[in-house]
């Protein structure tokens, strides 16, 4: 018994639809894995107790840059 395998338009459509579905599933699986890795494993209550009672103070502004020791030369005439 032999079977002649031919690529009909219907088979090509099924193959293309399956490929698109596979790619979409892989994409959304990657998004879900990324979300799982980004969120901490601890319970929300534990995170709230680990935070300090008062918010940290803002950092001081950076020091001012020193003045230019050599003034710019006057343009030549």
C-alpha positions as CSV (number, residue, x, y, z in Angstrom):
1,X,0.0,0.0,0.0
2,X,1.5,3.3,-1.0
3,X,0.4,6.8,-0.1
4,X,1.1,9.7,-2.4
5,X,1.8,12.8,-0.2
6,X,0.9,16.0,-2.0
7,X,1.0,19.5,-0.8
8,X,-2.5,20.7,-1.3
9,X,-3.5,24.3,-0.5
10,X,-5.5,23.0,2.4
11,X,-2.4,21.2,3.9
12,X,-0.3,24.4,3.4
13,X,-2.9,26.4,5.2
14,X,-3.0,24.0,8.1
15,X,0.9,24.0,8.3
16,X,1.0,27.8,8.2
17,X,-1.7,28.2,10.9
18,X,0.1,25.6,13.1
19,X,3.3,27.5,12.7
20,X,1.7,30.8,13.6
21,X,0.0,29.2,16.6
22,X,3.3,27.7,17.8
23,X,5.1,31.0,17.5
24,X,2.3,32.8,19.4
25,X,2.4,30.2,22.2
26,X,6.2,30.5,22.5
27,X,6.0,34.3,22.6
28,X,3.3,34.4,25.3
29,X,5.1,31.7,27.3
30,X,8.3,33.8,27.2
31,X,6.3,36.8,28.5
32,X,4.8,34.7,31.4
33,X,8.3,33.3,32.3
34,X,9.6,36.9,32.3
35,X,6.9,38.0,34.7
36,X,7.5,35.1,37.0
37,X,11.2,35.9,37.1
38,X,10.6,39.7,37.6
39,X,8.3,39.3,40.6
40,X,9.7,38.4,44.0
41,X,8.8,35.0,45.5
42,X,8.1,36.4,49.0
43,X,4.5,37.1,50.0
44,X,3.3,40.7,49.8
45,X,3.0,40.9,53.6
46,X,6.6,39.9,54.1
47,X,7.8,42.6,51.7
48,X,5.8,45.3,53.6
49,X,7.4,44.3,56.9
50,X,10.9,44.3,55.4
51,X,10.6,47.9,54.2
52,X,11.8,50.7,56.5
53,X,9.1,52.7,58.3
54,X,10.1,56.0,56.8
55,X,11.1,56.6,53.2
56,X,14.7,57.2,52.6
57,X,15.8,60.9,52.3
58,X,16.6,62.2,48.9
59,X,20.3,62.3,48.0
60,X,22.0,65.7,48.2
61,X,22.5,67.5,44.9
62,X,25.9,67.1,43.3
63,X,28.5,69.7,44.0
64,X,28.8,72.7,41.7
65,X,31.4,72.5,39.0
66,X,34.5,74.7,39.6
67,X,34.8,77.9,37.5
68,X,36.9,77.6,34.3
69,X,40.5,78.6,35.3
70,X,41.4,79.9,31.8
71,X,38.9,82.4,30.4
72,X,38.0,82.0,26.8
73,X,40.3,83.8,24.4
74,X,38.9,86.8,22.5
75,X,38.1,86.1,18.9
76,X,40.7,87.2,16.4
77,X,39.9,90.2,14.1
